């Protein structure tokens, strides 16, 4: 059984079935339990999660789709790129691919073809306007609803056309049958590359065949760069002439000769739909009658009536669909005699042959070097027989493998039920990496799908007996115990999961819930951390439990349960209170200022305060000098709640614990767990204060009081309360004299 089926991603997306297997990622159908709707979840395969190139392409796809919002583009709802799992949550489409539809219909009517292509072009125009080039347009990446609506998907190698500089993205290429010439060459691509691919699709829909198709994908790429395809009307004469012109213009080798935007191509298609007998004059073949009637003194090329509407206006001359050179009309009004014409014609022919010979030789040399570089030694010169390295087919869909590796003759040897999905290859008779020839037969074993079996009903059976029954059916058994609320006696089976009668994959794990005894009042607390507050509250109310909620700042999404009390697995009586702590969506990070009061007896000395976490790491440190201030403040930064210890160190290196405190960084507060400030200062060498400082009695004399201050500022003398005579208060230095 697939490890993701039955799992709930981020507590929200419950995976129900595998609906697509790709080279880079698998696509699952899932239920969004928050919005109560079906979604598609595209999960990057584990073997590619640590590959930077695949991660880049996967992130690029999510980044591209997230920028787009169009009725003809699959919607993206959510993305996740954690270290553990990378996935994209998208719109679930209940339909078939355009490739499946073409394969079934063989040749489409021009009305259906135009209906589909316009929707694709509108989707691309929306993407192109936002600087995104798809670069892998093909029928396999286009979904078709039963009502004829088109959805473009899979932006896995999309390029952001407005990014500065070249990147590895520039080197990514699409499927070889629909690839543009510049893409095949490895040149930088833009919106016109997608238009070429649309032209190829339209060609295939109307003719029932691809413009270039051989057993060798490298040869196909070269054909896109060099060859001229057979005219669509030569294959299917029912194709209107105007629509053929649209196809050929979209498939021009030179991007500058194609439609420059998707909107331009849509405009011509809409004009054709309004009058399907019209032509555009992009291409015109020289008619034999026109050539015979043309004057020798004024050689011209034949144009149809629409192409000649604006003869006086500057325009690009018409060209035939299958010629590489452009022939321009002679704009000179001067007449030449026949002799001059003949001399000019001879000169033209004398130059034409050597020039074309040189061009042909240069082209052949460039093509040879390109092919040698492209195949990197795959071509074996001996016997003119192409050799390839055997690819890994295991895990691929059989029909996808046939399409991808068309140079191999894949033959089904055996079929049986396996753990693989239906039509997936699980064995190949030629090992990966071995040399294979073009057209070589490769035998493969193809899965019939996962064998299904019904879960036996073992309710009320002794769990040992129930285990044997399930194991005999090929299931793996896991036992869990719980208190019975339906009267099931101890050691008997309360229920199974999946439930009795449900169809599951053979070899699946079946959980046996076994009774601990009858106690209808006891309730086992479920795991609610990760649920939403609404889900957890509903669950508690279902079991008759009272809910007490506490909100706290957290990095989890708002209203997600982050703690519970009692813990999962504990048993409580009905009516008990369950405390649920949930995220309020606020940032739990913050700074707390800790204040250390300095005891009054500490008058001298230098001390260091350190705030230490549970790992022994100092989170903050500060040095204080006694006698300057009555307290010291120190700032600590953190996230959520933490218990930290404050340590005091004296100048001689002695240390002592001041106290342990719980810091709440979200609310910028701290509470004391335990504390002994005086004891800490005493431990590091600070002295206790003298309880009553020594005093000196002043002799009773008539002399004035002596002070250090000038006589002009001296206060009035102190009078003896008995004699009313002035009293001289004499003390020994260094104790100061207090005068009142």
C-alpha positions in Angstrom: 0.0 0.0 0.0 1.3 3.5 -0.9 2.8 5.1 2.2 0.9 8.4 1.7 -2.6 7.0 1.2 -4.6 7.5 4.4 -2.1 10.1 5.7 -3.1 13.7 6.4 -0.6 16.4 5.3 -0.3 19.3 7.7 -3.5 18.1 9.4 -5.5 19.3 6.4 -5.1 17.3 3.1 -6.2 13.7 3.6 -4.7 11.5 0.8 -7.2 9.1 -0.7 -5.7 7.6 -3.9 -2.8 7.8 -6.3 -4.0 9.2 -9.7 -0.7 9.9 -11.5 2.9 8.7 -11.6 5.5 10.9 -13.2 9.2 10.9 -13.6 9.8 13.6 -11.0 6.6 13.5 -8.8 3.5 11.5 -8.0 0.0 13.0 -8.0 -2.6 12.0 -5.4 -6.2 12.7 -5.0 -6.9 14.2 -1.6 -9.7 15.8 0.5 -9.2 19.3 1.9 -11.0 18.8 5.2 -11.0 22.5 5.9 -12.7 23.6 2.7 -14.4 20.2 2.2 -13.3 19.8 -1.4 -11.3 17.4 -3.6 -7.8 18.5 -4.5 -4.8 17.1 -6.3 -1.5 16.9 -4.4 1.7 16.7 -6.4 4.5 15.2 -4.1 8.1 15.3 -5.2 9.6 11.8 -5.1 11.9 11.0 -2.2 14.9 10.2 -4.5 14.8 13.6 -6.0 14.2 15.6 -2.8 18.0 16.1 -2.3 18.7 16.9 -6.0 19.0 20.6 -6.4 18.0 20.5 -10.1 14.7 18.7 -9.4 14.0 20.9 -6.4 14.6 23.9 -8.5 12.2 22.7 -11.2 9.6 21.7 -8.6 9.8 25.1 -6.9 9.8 26.8 -10.3 6.5 25.0 -11.1 4.8 26.2 -7.9 6.2 29.7 -8.3 4.9 29.8 -11.9 1.4 28.6 -11.2 1.1 30.8 -8.1 1.5 33.8 -10.3 -1.3 32.7 -12.6 -5.1 32.9 -12.3 -7.0 31.9 -15.4 -9.9 29.7 -16.2 -7.7 27.7 -18.7 -4.8 27.1 -16.2 -4.9 24.6 -13.3 -5.2 26.5 -10.0 -2.7 26.1 -7.2 -4.0 26.3 -3.6 -1.0 25.6 -1.4 2.7 24.7 -1.5 5.0 23.1 1.0 8.8 23.0 0.8 9.9 21.6 4.2 13.0 19.5 4.7 10.8 16.4 5.1 8.3 16.8 2.3 7.8 18.9 -0.8 4.4 19.2 -2.4 2.0 21.4 -4.4 -1.8 21.4 -3.7 -3.7 22.0 -7.0 -7.2 22.0 -8.4 -8.5 18.4 -8.9 -9.5 17.8 -12.5 -11.9 15.0 -13.3 -11.2 14.5 -17.0 -8.7 13.1 -19.5 -5.6 14.5 -21.2 -5.8 15.9 -24.7 -3.4 13.2 -25.8 -5.9 10.5 -24.7 -8.6 12.3 -26.7 -6.5 12.6 -29.8 -5.4 9.0 -29.6 -9.1 8.0 -29.4 -10.4 10.3 -32.2 -7.3 9.9 -34.4 -8.2 13.0 -36.5 -10.2 15.9 -35.1 -12.5 18.2 -36.9 -11.2 21.7 -37.6 -14.0 23.1 -35.4 -13.0 21.0 -32.4 -9.3 21.6 -33.0 -9.8 25.4 -33.1 -12.0 25.3 -30.0 -9.2 23.6 -28.0 -6.3 25.6 -29.4 -7.9 29.0 -28.7 -8.3 28.0 -25.0 -4.6 26.9 -24.9 -3.5 30.2 -26.5 -5.6 32.2 -24.0 -3.9 30.4 -21.1 -0.5 31.0 -22.7 -1.2 34.7 -23.3 -2.1 35.1 -19.6 1.2 33.4 -18.7 3.3 35.3 -21.3 1.8 38.6 -20.0 3.3 37.7 -16.6 6.7 36.8 -18.0 6.2 33.1 -17.8 7.1 30.8 -20.8 5.7 27.2 -20.4 8.3 25.4 -22.6 6.7 22.0 -22.5 3.4 22.5 -24.3 2.1 19.1 -25.4 -1.2 17.2 -25.4 -0.1 15.2 -22.3 0.0 18.5 -20.3 -3.5 19.6 -21.2 -6.5 18.3 -19.4 -9.9 18.1 -21.1 -13.3 18.3 -19.3 -16.4 16.6 -20.5 -17.8 20.0 -21.5 -14.9 20.8 -23.7 -13.0 23.1 -21.3 -9.2 23.0 -21.5 -6.8 23.3 -18.6 -3.1 23.8 -19.1 -0.9 22.2 -16.4 2.6 21.1 -15.5 4.8 24.2 -15.5 7.8 22.0 -14.3 10.3 23.6 -16.7 8.7 27.0 -17.1 11.0 29.9 -17.5 10.5 33.4 -16.1 11.3 35.4 -19.2 12.0 38.6 -17.2 14.7 37.0 -15.1 18.1 38.7 -15.6 20.8 36.5 -17.0 20.9 33.0 -18.2 20.3 30.1 -15.8 20.2 26.4 -16.0 16.6 26.8 -16.7 17.5 28.0 -20.2 18.9 24.5 -20.9 15.7 22.6 -20.0 13.9 21.2 -23.0 10.4 20.0 -23.6 9.0 16.8 -25.2 10.9 16.2 -28.4 7.9 15.8 -30.7 6.7 19.4 -29.8 10.0 21.1 -29.2 10.8 24.4 -31.0 14.0 24.6 -33.1 15.6 27.1 -30.8 14.8 24.9 -27.8 16.4 21.9 -29.5 19.5 23.9 -30.2 19.7 25.0 -26.5 19.2 28.6 -27.4 17.4 31.0 -25.1 13.6 30.7 -25.5 10.7 33.1 -25.2 7.0 33.2 -25.8 7.4 32.3 -29.5 8.7 28.8 -28.5 5.3 28.0 -26.9 3.6 29.2 -30.1 5.7 26.7 -32.2 4.5 23.9 -29.9 0.9 25.0 -30.3 1.4 24.9 -34.1 2.7 21.3 -33.8 -0.4 20.3 -31.7 -2.8 21.9 -34.2 -0.9 20.0 -37.0 -1.3 16.7 -35.1 -5.0 17.2 -34.3 -5.9 18.0 -37.9 -3.8 15.4 -39.6 -3.7 12.6 -37.1 0.1 12.5 -37.1 3.0 14.5 -35.8 5.0 16.6 -38.3 8.2 14.8 -37.4 8.3 11.2 -36.0 11.0 8.6 -36.1 12.3 5.9 -33.7 15.1 8.2 -32.7 14.3 11.2 -30.5 17.6 12.9 -31.5 16.6 12.7 -35.1 13.3 14.3 -34.3 15.0 17.2 -32.6 17.3 17.7 -35.7 14.2 17.5 -38.0 12.6 20.3 -36.0 15.7 22.4 -36.6 16.3 21.6 -40.3 13.4 19.8 -42.1 10.2 21.2 -43.6 7.1 19.1 -42.6 4.7 17.7 -45.1 1.9 20.2 -45.8 -1.1 19.4 -43.6 -3.5 19.6 -46.6 -1.4 17.0 -48.4 -2.2 14.6 -45.6 -5.8 15.7 -45.0 -7.3 17.7 -47.9 -10.3 18.6 -45.8 -8.2 21.1 -43.8 -9.2 24.6 -44.9 -6.5 26.6 -46.7 -6.6 29.4 -44.2 -6.1 27.1 -41.2 -3.2 25.5 -43.0 -1.6 28.9 -43.2 -2.1 29.5 -39.5 -0.4 26.2 -38.7 2.6 26.9 -41.0 3.1 30.4 -39.7 3.1 29.1 -36.1 5.7 26.5 -37.0 8.2 28.8 -38.8 11.8 27.8 -38.0 12.8 31.4 -37.4 11.0 32.8 -34.3 10.8 36.2 -36.0 8.7 34.7 -38.8 6.1 33.2 -36.4 3.2 34.8 -34.7 4.9 37.2 -32.2 2.2 36.7 -29.5 -0.5 34.3 -28.7 -3.0 37.2 -29.2 -1.8 37.5 -32.8 -2.5 33.8 -33.4 -5.9 34.1 -31.7 -6.8 37.0 -33.9 -6.2 35.1 -37.1 -8.1 32.0 -35.8 -11.1 34.2 -34.8 -11.0 35.8 -38.3 -10.9 32.3 -39.9 -13.8 31.2 -37.7 -15.9 34.1 -39.0 -15.1 33.2 -42.6 -13.5 29.7 -43.0 -13.0 30.1 -46.7 -10.6 33.0 -46.3 -6.8 32.9 -46.7 -4.2 35.2 -45.2 -1.6 35.4 -48.0 1.3 34.4 -45.7 2.3 31.8 -48.3 1.6 31.5 -52.0 2.8 29.0 -54.5 3.7 30.2 -58.0 1.0 29.0 -60.4 2.0 27.6 -63.7 -0.6 29.7 -65.6 0.5 32.8 -63.9 4.1 32.0 -64.7 3.3 31.5 -68.4 1.3 34.7 -68.6 3.9 36.8 -66.8 5.9 39.2 -69.0 9.5 38.4 -69.4 10.3 42.1 -69.1 8.6 42.3 -65.7 9.2 39.1 -63.7 6.9 38.9 -60.7 5.8 36.4 -58.2 2.2 35.2 -58.0 0.1 36.5 -55.0 -3.5 35.8 -54.2 -6.0 38.6 -54.1 -5.7 39.2 -50.4 -2.0 39.4 -50.4 -2.1 42.1 -53.1 -4.6 44.4 -51.3 -1.9 46.9 -50.3 0.5 46.7 -53.3 1.6 50.3 -52.8 2.3 49.9 -49.1 5.7 48.7 -47.9 5.4 45.1 -46.8 7.3 41.8 -46.6 7.1 39.8 -49.9 5.1 36.6 -49.8 7.0 33.4 -49.6 6.2 29.8 -50.4 5.8 27.4 -47.5 8.6 25.2 -48.5 11.4 27.4 -49.9 14.3 28.6 -47.8 15.2 31.6 -49.9 13.0 34.7 -50.3 12.5 36.2 -53.8 11.8 39.9 -53.9 10.0 41.7 -56.7 12.0 44.1 -58.8 10.9 47.6 -57.7 12.9 49.4 -60.5 10.6 50.8 -63.2 13.4 51.1 -65.8 13.0 48.7 -68.7 15.9 46.5 -70.0 16.2 45.0 -73.4 16.3 41.2 -73.9 20.1 41.1 -74.1 20.6 42.8 -70.8 18.0 40.4 -69.2 19.8 37.4 -70.6 23.2 38.6 -69.3 21.8 39.4 -65.9 20.1 35.9 -65.8 23.4 34.2 -66.8 25.3 36.2 -64.1 22.7 35.3 -61.5 22.9 31.6 -62.4 26.7 31.7 -62.4 26.8 33.1 -58.9 23.9 31.0 -57.5 25.5 27.6 -57.9 28.8 28.3 -56.1 27.1 30.3 -53.4 24.6 27.6 -52.7 27.3 24.9 -52.8 29.3 26.7 -50.1 26.2 27.3 -48.0 25.3 23.6 -48.3 28.8 22.4 -47.3 28.9 24.8 -44.3 25.5 23.7 -43.2 26.5 20.0 -43.4 29.6 20.6 -41.4 27.7 22.5 -38.7 25.0 19.8 -38.6 27.6 17.0 -38.2 29.4 18.7 -35.3 26.0 19.4 -33.6 24.9 15.8 -33.8 28.2 14.5 -32.5 28.0 16.9 -29.6 24.4 16.1 -28.9 24.6 12.3 -28.8 28.0 12.4 -27.0 29.3 9.2 -28.4 26.0 7.3 -28.5 26.3 6.8 -32.2 28.4 3.8 -33.1 30.0 4.2 -36.5 30.5 0.5 -37.2 27.7 -1.0 -39.2 25.9 2.4 -39.1 23.8 1.0 -36.2 22.8 3.4 -33.4 23.5 2.3 -29.9 21.9 3.5 -26.7 22.2 2.9 -23.0 19.4 0.9 -21.6 17.2 3.2 -19.5 15.5 2.2 -16.2 11.9 1.4 -17.0 10.8 0.0 -13.6 8.3 2.2 -12.0 7.2 3.8 -15.3 3.8 3.5 -16.9 4.1 1.1 -19.8 2.4 3.3 -22.4 4.4 6.3 -21.2 7.6 4.3 -21.6 6.7 3.3 -25.1 6.2 6.9 -26.0 9.3 8.2 -24.3 11.7 5.4 -25.5 10.2 4.9 -29.0 13.5 3.6 -30.2 12.9 0.4 -28.1 10.5 -2.4 -29.0 8.8 -2.9 -25.6 7.1 -6.3 -25.3 4.9 -7.4 -22.4 6.2 -10.7 -21.0 4.1 -11.3 -17.9 1.3 -9.5 -16.0 0.3 -10.0 -12.4 -1.0 -8.2 -9.4 1.7 -6.4 -7.5 2.2 -3.4 -5.2 2.6 -1.2 -8.3 -0.3 0.6 -9.9 -2.0 -0.8 -13.0 0.1 -0.7 -16.2 3.3 0.1 -14.3 6.5 -1.8 -15.3 8.0 -3.8 -12.5 10.6 -5.8 -14.3 12.8 -5.5 -17.5 15.0 -8.3 -19.0 17.8 -6.0 -20.0 19.7 -4.3 -17.2 20.0 -0.6 -16.9 23.1 0.8 -18.6 23.6 -2.1 -21.0 24.0 -1.2 -24.7 20.9 -1.6 -26.8 20.3 -1.1 -30.5 17.6 0.9 -32.2 14.5 -1.2 -32.4 15.8 -3.9 -30.0 13.1 -5.9 -28.3 12.9 -5.5 -24.5 10.6 -7.8 -22.5 8.9 -6.2 -19.5 6.5 -7.4 -16.8 3.6 -5.1 -16.3 1.5 -4.8 -13.1 -2.3 -5.5 -13.2 -2.6 -3.2 -10.2 -2.7 -3.9 -6.5 -4.6 -7.0 -5.5 -7.6 -6.1 -3.3 -9.2 -8.2 -0.5 -12.1 -7.7 1.9 -11.3 -7.3 5.6 -12.9 -10.3 7.5 -15.4 -9.5 10.3 -13.7 -10.6 13.5 -15.8 -8.4 15.9 -16.2 -10.2 19.3 -13.5 -12.8 18.5 -10.7 -13.5 20.9 -7.9 -11.3 19.6 -5.4 -14.3 19.2 -7.9 -16.1 17.1 -8.7 -13.0 15.1 -5.0 -12.4 14.5 -4.7 -15.9 13.0 -7.6 -15.3 10.7 -6.3 -12.0 9.4 -2.7 -13.3 8.9 -4.0 -16.3 7.0 -5.6 -13.8 4.6 -2.2 -12.2 4.1 -2.7 -9.2 6.2 -0.3 -7.6 8.7 -1.8 -7.3 12.1 -1.3 -4.5 14.7 -3.0 -4.7 18.1 -4.2 -1.8 20.1 -6.1 -1.9 23.4 -8.8 0.4 24.6 -11.6 0.4 27.2 -14.8 -1.1 25.8 -17.9 1.1 25.6 -20.2 -1.4 23.9 -20.0 -4.3 26.3 -17.1 -6.2 24.6 -15.4 -8.3 27.2 -11.7 -8.2 27.9 -9.3 -9.6 25.2 -12.1 -9.7 22.6 -12.0 -7.6 19.4 -14.0 -4.4 19.5 -13.4 -3.4 15.9 -10.9 -3.3 13.1 -9.4 -0.5 11.1 -10.1 -0.6 8.2 -13.5 -1.8 9.1 -14.9 -5.2 8.3 -15.9 -5.8 4.7 -13.9 -2.9 3.3 -11.8 -3.6 0.2 -8.1 -3.0 0.9 -4.8 -3.9 -0.8 -3.6 -7.4 -0.1 -0.9 -7.4 2.6 -2.2 -4.2 4.2 -1.9 -3.6 7.9 -5.1 -4.2 9.9 -5.4 -2.7 13.3 -7.2 -4.8 15.9 -8.8 -2.8 18.7 -8.9 -5.2 21.7 -11.0 -4.6 24.8 -9.3 -3.9 28.1 -12.6 -4.5 29.8 -16.1 -3.1 30.0 -16.3 0.5 31.3 -18.7 2.6 29.4 -17.7 5.7 31.4 -14.0 5.6 30.6 -12.9 7.5 27.5 -9.5 7.3 25.9 -8.1 10.7 25.0 -7.3 11.0 21.3 -4.3 12.8 19.8 -5.5 16.3 19.0 -2.2 18.1 18.5 -2.2 19.3 14.9 -5.9 19.3 14.5 -7.8 22.6 14.1 -9.6 24.0 17.2 -12.9 23.3 15.6 -12.0 19.6 14.9 -10.7 19.0 18.4 -13.6 20.7 20.1 -16.1 18.6 18.0 -14.2 15.4 18.9 -14.3 16.2 22.7 -18.0 17.2 22.6 -18.7 13.9 20.9 -17.2 12.0 23.8 -18.9 14.2 26.4 -15.8 16.0 27.5 -15.6 19.6 28.7 -13.2 21.8 26.6 -11.1 24.6 28.1 -9.1 26.5 25.6 -6.0 28.6 25.9 -4.5 30.6 23.0 -0.8 31.2 22.7 1.5 32.7 20.0 2.9 30.0 17.9 4.7 29.3 14.6 1.8 26.9 13.7 -1.1 28.2 11.7 -3.8 30.1 13.5 -6.4 27.8 15.4 -4.1 24.8 15.2 -3.9 22.7 18.5 -0.3 22.9 19.8 -0.7 21.2 23.2 -3.3 19.2 25.1 -3.9 18.0 28.6 -4.5 15.1 29.4 -2.1 13.5 26.8 -3.2 11.2 24.1 -3.8 7.6 25.3 -4.8 8.5 28.8 -8.3 7.5 30.1 -10.7 9.9 31.8 -14.2 9.8 33.0 -17.0 11.3 30.9 -17.6 14.9 31.8 -13.9 15.5 32.5 -12.2 18.7 31.4 -9.7 18.7 28.5 -7.3 21.7 28.2 -6.5 22.6 24.6 -3.8 25.1 23.8 -4.1 26.5 20.3 -2.2 29.0 18.1 -3.5 32.5 17.9 -1.4 33.1 14.8 0.9 35.6 16.5 4.7 35.5 16.2 6.0 33.8 19.4 9.4 35.5 19.1 10.3 38.4 21.3 12.6 39.9 23.9 12.4 39.8 27.7 14.2 42.2 30.0 15.4 40.4 33.2 16.1 42.6 36.2 18.5 41.5 38.9 18.2 43.5 42.2 21.6 44.1 43.8 21.5 43.5 47.6 22.3 46.6 49.8 25.3 44.9 51.4 27.1 44.6 48.1 29.0 47.9 47.9 32.1 46.9 45.9 33.3 44.4 43.3 32.8 43.4 39.6 30.4 40.7 38.7 29.2 38.9 35.5 25.6 37.8 35.0 24.9 35.0 32.4 21.6 33.6 31.3 22.1 29.9 30.4 19.7 27.6 28.5 19.2 23.8 29.0 22.0 23.0 26.7 24.5 25.0 28.7 24.7 27.8 26.2 24.9 31.4 27.4 22.0 33.3 25.8 23.0 36.7 27.1 25.7 38.1 29.4 26.4 41.3 31.2 29.1 42.7 33.6 28.1 45.0 36.5 30.0 47.0 39.1 28.5 47.1 42.6 27.9 50.5 44.2 26.9 52.3 41.0 23.3 51.1 40.6 20.8 49.2 42.8 19.8 46.7 40.0 21.0 45.4 36.7 19.0 44.7 33.5 19.8 42.2 30.8 17.9 41.4 27.6 17.2 37.9 26.3 15.7 37.0 22.9 13.9 33.8 22.1 10.8 32.1 20.8 7.8 30.7 22.7 8.4 29.8 26.3 11.7 28.6 27.8 13.1 27.9 31.3 16.5 29.6 31.7 19.0 29.8 34.6 20.7 33.0 35.7 24.3 32.5 36.9 26.4 35.0 38.8 30.3 35.0 38.6 32.6 37.0 40.8 35.9 38.6 39.8 37.8 35.7 41.3 36.0 33.2 39.0 33.6 31.8 41.6 30.0 31.1 40.2 26.7 30.6 41.8 23.1 30.2 40.6 20.9 33.2 41.2 17.7 31.5 40.1 15.7 29.6 37.5 13.0 31.5 35.6 10.4 30.7 32.9 10.6 33.3 30.1 7.5 34.0 27.9 9.1 35.7 24.9 5.7 36.2 23.1 4.4 38.3 26.0 7.8 39.7 27.1 7.4 38.4 30.7 9.2 36.0 33.0 8.2 34.2 36.2 10.4 32.8 38.9 10.7 29.1 39.4 13.2 29.4 42.2 15.5 32.1 43.3 18.2 33.0 46.0 19.9 36.3 45.1 21.6 37.0 48.5 22.9 33.5 48.7 24.4 33.8 45.2 26.3 37.1 46.0 27.5 35.6 49.3 28.8 32.5 47.5 30.9 34.5 45.1 32.6 36.5 47.9 30.4 39.6 48.6 30.4 40.6 52.3 27.4 40.9 54.6 26.6 44.4 55.8 27.4 45.5 59.4 24.2 45.5 61.3 25.0 48.7 63.4 27.9 50.8 62.2 30.2 52.1 65.0 29.5 55.6 66.4 31.6 58.1 68.4 30.1 60.3 71.1 31.1 63.9 70.8 32.3 65.6 74.0 30.1 68.3 75.5 32.0 71.5 74.8 31.3 75.0 73.8 33.5 74.8 70.8 31.7 75.1 67.4 31.1 72.1 65.3 34.0 71.4 62.9 33.1 70.4 59.3 34.9 70.0 56.0 32.7 72.6 54.4 33.7 76.3 54.4 32.5 78.3 57.4 30.2 80.4 55.2 28.2 77.4 54.2 28.2 75.7 57.6 24.8 74.8 59.1 23.6 76.0 62.4 25.2 74.4 65.5 23.4 71.6 67.3 22.0 72.4 70.6 22.2 70.2 73.7 18.6 69.3 74.6 19.4 69.7 78.3 21.5 72.9 78.4 20.4 74.6 75.1 24.2 75.1 74.6 25.8 74.3 71.3 27.3 70.8 71.0 30.5 70.1 69.1 30.2 66.7 67.3 33.7 65.4 66.8 34.4 62.2 64.9 37.5 60.4 63.7 38.1 60.1 60.0 37.2 58.5 57.6 33.6 58.4 59.0 31.8 61.6 57.9 30.0 63.9 60.4 26.3 64.1 59.9 24.9 67.5 60.6 21.2 68.1 61.1 
